[in-house]
Amino acid sequence: MTRCEKCGSYYVVHGQCQSCDEQPVERGLARRTDPETSHAAASAIDASGLQAVAYEAIIASGERGLINSELVVVTGLDWNTVTPRVRPLVNKGLVYADGTRPGPSGKKQTVWKATALGRKTVEQK
């Protein structure tokens, strides 16, 4: 959950406190001392939700990347819960599709990998 630094409210939507209108609100995935690239990546993620879980799993997979069935296993979340979180990460430029790989059923699945921004953020921590 994200908390407003000014009033302490947890009613924060897209980085803006809905109680006192304070913006920006600290996101929680980057420390104040982290470089700007870390803050840019952190602000692009839904820090209070499942996007962060999916993103962290994809980053941790390194150069191998993850297919959706692996993402389900690694995160421990249901298919219908975690797989819809990948597309917003792609739209934000944090994750990209890199070919396909067969899943457990033998059908091809997209391989998801972290972009250079995602990898750089992890290296700096």
Rosetta blueprint (number, residue, H / E / L):
1 M L
2 T L
3 R L
4 C L
5 E L
6 K L
7 C L
8 G L
9 S L
10 Y L
11 Y L
12 V E
13 V E
14 H L
15 G L
16 Q E
17 C E
18 Q L
19 S L
20 C L
21 D L
22 E L
23 Q L
24 P L
25 V L
26 E L
27 R L
28 G L
29 L L
30 A L
31 R L
32 R L
33 T L
34 D L
35 P L
36 E H
37 T H
38 S H
39 H H
40 A H
41 A H
42 A H
43 S H
44 A L
45 I L
46 D L
47 A L
48 S L
49 G L
50 L H
51 Q H
52 A H
53 V H
54 A H
55 Y H
56 E H
57 A H
58 I H
59 I H
60 A H
61 S L
62 G H
63 E H
64 R H
65 G L
66 L E
67 I L
68 N H
69 S H
70 E H
71 L H
72 V H
73 V H
74 V H
75 T H
76 G L
77 L L
78 D L
79 W H
80 N H
81 T H
82 V H
83 T H
84 P H
85 R H
86 V H
87 R H
88 P H
89 L H
90 V H
91 N H
92 K L
93 G L
94 L L
95 V E
96 Y E
97 A E
98 D E
99 G E
100 T E
101 R E
102 P E
103 G L
104 P L
105 S L
106 G L
107 K L
108 K E
109 Q E
110 T E
111 V E
112 W E
113 K E
114 A E
115 T L
116 A H
117 L H
118 G H
119 R H
120 K H
121 T H
122 V H
123 E H
124 Q H
125 K L
